[in-house]
């Protein structure tokens, strides 16, 4: 099984929290076309996101 949080966070929220935890600036904005050039199809996950919920784990009361 893949483990995910039942309360998904937006990328911006995650980046801000990581920046605070590491004591560094969170994220510099990067234009979408540059991400597509660098990451190809993988950029879609960053630009559009994914909403993944742990349905099977929740059904097992985990």
N, C-alpha and C positions, 0 to 999 in steps of 0.2 A: 504494500500500500504506500501511496505517496502521502506525506504529512503536510497539511496546510493549516492555516489559521481559519477558524470559523468567522473571524472578523477581518476581512481583507483590508489592507491599507493602500492608499494611493502612493505612487512612486515618490511624489514630492514629500509626503509625510515621512516615508521611510528614509529618504535621503536626509531630511532635516534631523531626524532622530539619530541617524548614524553620525552626522556631522557634530552634533552636540556630544554624543558619547565619545567620539574620538578627539574632540576639541579642535576640529578643523572646519573650514568652510564647507557647506553642504554640497551644492551642485552649481556648476556654471551652466547656463543655458546653451544647448547645442542645437543648431538647426536640424530639422528632420532629414533634409536631403543629405547632410553630412553623415548622419547615422546610417542612412540607407547605403551610402557609398562604402562606409567602413564595415558595417555588419551584414549587409545584404538583407535577406529575408528575415533574419533574426531581429532586425530593428523593429519589426512589426510588434513584437512583444513589448518593447519599451514605449513605442509611440502610441499604440492602441490599447495595450494592457490585456490582461486575462483575468477573468473572474473564476477562480477555482475554489470550490467549496468541498470540504471533507465529508461528503454525504455518507459514505460507508462507515467511516470512523464515528460519526455522530449517531448512526443507526446502531452501532455497537456500544453506545454510551461511553465512548472514550473521550 
